[in-house]
Amino acid sequence: QVQLVESGGGLVQAGGSLRLSCAASGRTFSNYAMGWFRRAPGKEREFVATISSSGGNTYYADSVKGRFTISRDNGKNTVFLQMSSLKPEDTAVYYCAAKFSGPWGTRKSSDFGSWGQGSQVTVST
């Protein structure tokens, strides 16, 4: 099992930036892919971004491409989501997740085996 703890959420004005962090423990971090998902009020959880185990490959949802950057520090067992040019529609609870098997580039939440507790991001107008 892997334990994931997010941090870095908060309230920001439209056009601003935030960086989310997700610290992992329990298994060798460099052996598995990581992803970020979000759930806005009244909506289903949706894919945001994913990164391969080495950090050499990334994949983004069209809605965040060019504004968000996923990265990881395998020495610190942490994955990040740098969010810039934030919009009110980015308001959601953001979750990090770990994927232990299969191709790294999936966007299906069911392919991820461990999840963090979530971090609220609120973007005001």
C-alpha positions as CSV (number, residue, x, y, z in Angstrom):
1,Q,0.0,0.0,0.0
2,V,1.0,3.6,-0.6
3,Q,0.0,6.5,1.6
4,L,-0.5,9.8,-0.3
5,V,-0.8,13.2,1.4
6,E,-1.6,16.4,-0.6
7,S,-0.8,19.9,0.4
8,G,-0.7,23.4,-1.1
9,G,-4.3,24.1,-1.9
10,G,-6.1,27.3,-1.1
11,L,-7.9,30.4,-2.4
12,V,-6.4,32.3,-5.3
13,Q,-7.7,35.0,-7.7
14,A,-8.3,34.2,-11.3
15,G,-5.0,34.5,-13.2
16,G,-3.0,33.5,-10.2
17,S,-0.9,30.4,-9.4
18,L,-0.7,27.6,-6.9
19,R,1.5,24.6,-6.5
20,L,0.1,21.3,-5.1
21,S,2.4,18.7,-3.5
22,C,1.7,15.1,-2.8
23,A,4.1,13.1,-0.5
24,A,4.1,9.4,-0.9
25,S,5.2,6.7,1.5
26,G,5.0,2.9,1.7
27,R,6.5,1.7,-1.6
28,T,9.5,2.6,-3.8
29,F,8.2,5.9,-5.3
30,S,10.3,5.7,-8.4
31,N,8.6,2.4,-9.4
32,Y,5.2,3.8,-10.2
33,A,3.4,6.4,-12.2
34,M,1.5,9.2,-10.6
35,G,-1.5,11.3,-11.6
36,W,-3.7,14.2,-10.5
37,F,-7.5,14.3,-10.7
38,R,-10.1,16.8,-9.6
39,R,-13.7,16.9,-8.7
40,A,-15.6,20.1,-9.0
41,P,-18.9,20.7,-7.1
42,G,-21.7,18.7,-8.7
43,K,-19.4,17.1,-11.3
44,E,-17.7,13.8,-11.6
45,R,-14.0,13.3,-10.9
46,E,-11.9,14.1,-14.0
47,F,-8.4,13.5,-15.1
48,V,-5.9,16.4,-14.9
49,A,-2.4,15.1,-15.6
50,T,-0.1,12.0,-15.2
51,I,3.6,11.4,-15.1
52,S,5.7,8.3,-15.7
53,S,7.7,6.7,-12.9
54,S,11.0,8.3,-14.1
55,G,9.3,11.7,-14.7
56,G,10.4,11.6,-18.4
57,N,6.9,11.5,-19.8
58,T,3.8,13.6,-19.0
59,Y,0.2,13.8,-20.3
60,Y,-2.4,16.4,-19.7
61,A,-6.1,17.0,-20.1
62,D,-6.8,19.5,-22.8
63,S,-8.5,21.8,-20.3
64,V,-5.2,22.4,-18.4
65,K,-2.6,21.9,-21.2
66,G,-0.2,24.9,-21.3
67,R,-1.3,26.1,-17.8
68,F,-0.5,23.2,-15.5
69,T,2.7,21.3,-15.1
70,I,3.2,17.9,-13.4
71,S,6.6,17.0,-12.1
72,R,8.1,14.7,-9.5
73,D,11.1,14.4,-7.3
74,N,11.9,10.8,-6.8
75,G,14.5,11.6,-4.2
76,K,11.9,13.2,-2.0
77,N,9.0,10.9,-2.9
78,T,6.9,13.8,-4.0
79,V,4.8,14.7,-7.0
80,F,3.8,18.3,-7.8
81,L,1.2,20.1,-9.8
82,Q,2.1,23.6,-10.7
83,M,-1.0,25.5,-11.7
84,S,-0.8,28.9,-13.5
85,S,-3.3,31.2,-15.2
86,L,-6.0,29.7,-13.0
87,K,-9.6,30.1,-13.9
88,P,-12.8,29.9,-11.8
89,E,-13.6,26.6,-13.6
90,D,-10.5,25.1,-12.1
91,T,-12.2,25.3,-8.7
92,A,-12.3,21.7,-7.3
93,V,-10.9,19.2,-4.9
94,Y,-7.6,17.9,-6.3
95,Y,-6.4,14.4,-5.7
96,C,-3.1,12.7,-6.3
97,A,-3.1,9.0,-7.2
98,A,-0.6,6.3,-7.7
99,K,-0.6,3.7,-10.6
100,F,1.2,0.5,-9.9
101,S,0.9,-1.5,-13.1
102,G,0.2,-1.3,-16.8
103,P,1.0,1.5,-19.2
104,W,1.8,4.8,-17.5
105,G,-0.3,7.1,-19.8
106,T,-3.8,6.2,-18.7
107,R,-6.4,8.8,-17.8
108,K,-8.8,6.3,-16.2
109,S,-9.2,6.8,-12.5
110,S,-9.9,3.0,-12.1
111,D,-6.4,2.3,-13.2
112,F,-5.0,4.1,-10.1
113,G,-4.6,2.1,-6.9
114,S,-4.0,4.6,-4.2
115,W,-5.4,8.0,-3.6
116,G,-4.8,11.0,-1.4
117,Q,-7.4,12.7,0.8
118,G,-7.8,15.7,-1.5
119,S,-6.8,19.3,-1.4
120,Q,-9.3,22.2,-2.1
121,V,-8.4,24.7,-4.7
122,T,-10.7,27.7,-5.1
123,V,-10.3,30.3,-7.8
124,S,-12.2,33.5,-7.3
125,T,-13.2,36.0,-10.0
